[in-house]
Amino acid sequence: MTTDHIEAVQQAALRLSAVRDAADKAARLTNRTGDAITLIAVSKTHGADAIRPLIAAGQRVFGENRVQESQEKWPALREEYPDIALHLVGQLQSNKAAEAIALFDVIHGLDRPSLLTALAKAMDAAGTRTPCYIQVNIGAEEQKGGCAIADVPALIASARDADIPLLGLMCVPPADVEPAPYFALLAKMAREEGLARLSMGMSGDYETAIMLGATDIRVGTALFGDRPVVQRPVPTSGRGMVRNSLAR
């Protein structure tokens, strides 16, 4: 083990401890403890060399946004660390349903009937039932994925009819506004639908989310530091222009 690796593990352990301590303090305000909160370390855009120190520090639940990126780095990591749990926390295209079922332990982005159909078909073919969260477009934002609030009961009913295991609801509140009302609304919706879990809260607001009932928090920057800039093609005039996308 090199000096650089030892230092990386030490830094990862410090960041992990800080997040866990803050989560525990927030949980105690709702008569829970940090043990009741699932901390999902969102490793999107980070390579295996950045992930390994956090694993060495004790983290075992990770989240990714994209199927293809996950396929490139996680099979080898999971062979090395078979006790890892991997969550898909980003939007999922219906044509990637089978690949997602093969790779992920939990899917957080079930948000429309066409995806539900694709997931049910993939689960049937694989002989498995992968737990899912219904993603709610809690801020009614056109640019974001997620099921419209009014359509959530019907999607939940369809998922149950299709024998898809539902853990709870997931949301991403609008940016740069107070998230508490959105977290409270999601918690109310989950209670009304008899769902026990709430996937809500990220690096900047996970303590608020926990105080409003979050059971799963999706934390990236607070654990890994700033994300690397990723260049992706933009479908414009076909000239292959690219833009810099800095993941939050």
N, C-alpha and C positions, 0 to 999 in steps of 0.2 A: 504494500500500500504506500503510495507516494505521499510526500508532504502536502502537495496540492490537493490530493483527494482527502486527506485527513482534515485539512482546513475547510474544504467544501462541505464535508459531513458536519463539522462543528457549526458552521454557519447555518446549514439547513436545520440542525437540531435547535439552534437558538430561535430561528423564525417559526419553526413548528411549535416550540414550547410557548412562544408569545401568543400565537393564534389559539392554541388550546386553552391557555390560561384565560384569555379574554372571553372565549366561548363559554368556559366554565362559569365565570363571573356573571355573564349574561343569563345563562341557564338557571343559576341559583335564584335569580329574581323571579323566575316562574316555577319555583319549587322543583327544579330538575337539577341535574349535574351535567357536566360536559360529556360524561359517558353516554348520555341519552342523545347526543348530537353526532351525526355522521359527518365527519369532515372529509369532503371530496377535494383532493388536490388537483386543480385543473392544470394539466401539463401541456395544453395545446401550444404549438409552435416551439416547444422545448424538446431538445433531443435527449437520447438515452443518457448521455453524460451529465445532463442537468438533473435528470430524474433519479439516477442511482443514489446520490447523496441523501435525498429525502427518504428514499427507501431504507437506506442504512440507518437513518435517524429514527426509523420506526413507523413511518407512514405506509399504509397498506391499501388505501382506497384512492383511486385516481379517476379523473374525468378528462375526456377528449371531446372536441367539437366536430371532427371530421373522420369519416370512416377510412378514407384512403391514407391520411396521415397516420392513423392508429395502426393500420395494417403494416406500415413501414417500420414501426419501432416496437410495438407491443408484443407480438408473438415471441420474439427472442427474450424480451424482458420477463415475460410470464413463464417461460421455460426456466429462467434463472431464479425467479421468485414466484413459485406456484400459488402462494397464498394471496396474491394481489387480486383485488376486485376492481373491475374496470367499468365505468359508467359512461354512456354517451350523453353528453349534456348539451349538444348543439342540435340544430335542425337536421332532420333525416329525410333524404329523398326516397320516395317509394321504391325506386329501382335498386336501392342499396339495402333494402330490408333484410334479405337473406345474409348478406355479408355482415350486417350489424348483429344479427342474431348469433352468428357464428363466433363473433369476437367479444361482444359486450355482455356483462352480467346484468346490467340494468339500463333501461332506455328512458330518458327524461323528456323526449320531444314528441310524444304522440299528440298530434294536434288537428287531425282531419280524417274523415272517413276513408279516403283513398289509401292513406298510410296505414290505417287500422286494418284494412283488407289485406294489404301487402304483408304486414307483420303477422297476421293470423295465418296466412298461407305459408309464410316462411317457418313459423313455429310448428305448424302441422307437418311440414316436410322434414324438419329437423327432429321432430319428436320431443320438443321441449316447450316450456312456457316461460318466456323471459319477462320478469316484472317490469312494469312501465309506470311512468307518471304522465298524466295529462298536462300538456303545456298550455297555459292560459295566456292570451294576449291581454294582460290585466290593465294595460293603459290604452287599449284600443288604438294602437299605433299601426298605421298602414305599412310601414317599412319593416315591421317585426313579424315573425312567425308566431304561432300560438292560436288556439281555438278562441273564437269570440265568446265572451262571457255568456251570452244568451244561448249559445250552442253547446255549452259544456254538459248539461244534464243528458242531452241526447247522445253525445259522444261517449259518455260514461256508460250509459245503458247499452250502447252497441258493443263496447269493449267487453262488458260483462257477458253479453249474449255470445260473443266470439270466444269466450273463455280465456281472455287476456288478463293476466293478473295485474290489478291496479293497486299501486302502493299509495298514491296520493296525487297532489297537484303541484305543478311547478310554474314559476313565473320569473320574468325579468322586468322590473319596474322601469318606467321612463327615466332616462338619464337626467341628472342635474335638477331633480326635484326631490322633495321629502318622500322617501319610500314607505314610511310607516302606514299611510292609509291604504296603499296597495297590498302590503303584506297582511294587514288586518282584513281586507276584503277577501284575499285568497284563503285565509284561515276560516272565515265565515262560510265560504263556499264549500270547503272541505268538510266542515262539520255538517252542513246540510246534506251532503252526499254520502256521509258515513265513511269518509276516507281519513286514515289516521296520520298520514305523513305529508309534510310540506317541504318541498325543495325550493328554498328561497334564501337569498342573501349571498353576497360576493365580498370581495376584499374590503370595499368601502362601506358596507352596510350590514355585515353578517351579525353584528351584535344586536342591532335593531331587529333584524329578522328573527333571531333567537328569542328575544323578549316578546315577540308577537307570535311565537309558536313554531318556528322553523325546527324541523327534525334533521334536515340535510342542508348543509351550506357548501357552496361551490367557490372555493378560494384559490386564486391563482397568483396574482402579483404579490400578495403578502407572504407567500411561501417561496416563490421562485424569483422575485424581483421583477423588474421591467421585462416585458416580452420582446424578443427580437423582432425587427421589422421584417414582414413577409411581403414579397412582391407577387401579385397575382394578376393575370391578364384581365382586362376590362373589355367586355363585348361592346365595342363602339362601331367604328367604320370598318373593322376587320384589319386594321393596320398593325395590330399586335401591341397597342399601347398598354403600359402597365401602370399600376398605382401602388403606393406604399400603404400597407394596411397594418396599423399598429393595434394588435389585439389588447383588449383591456384586461 
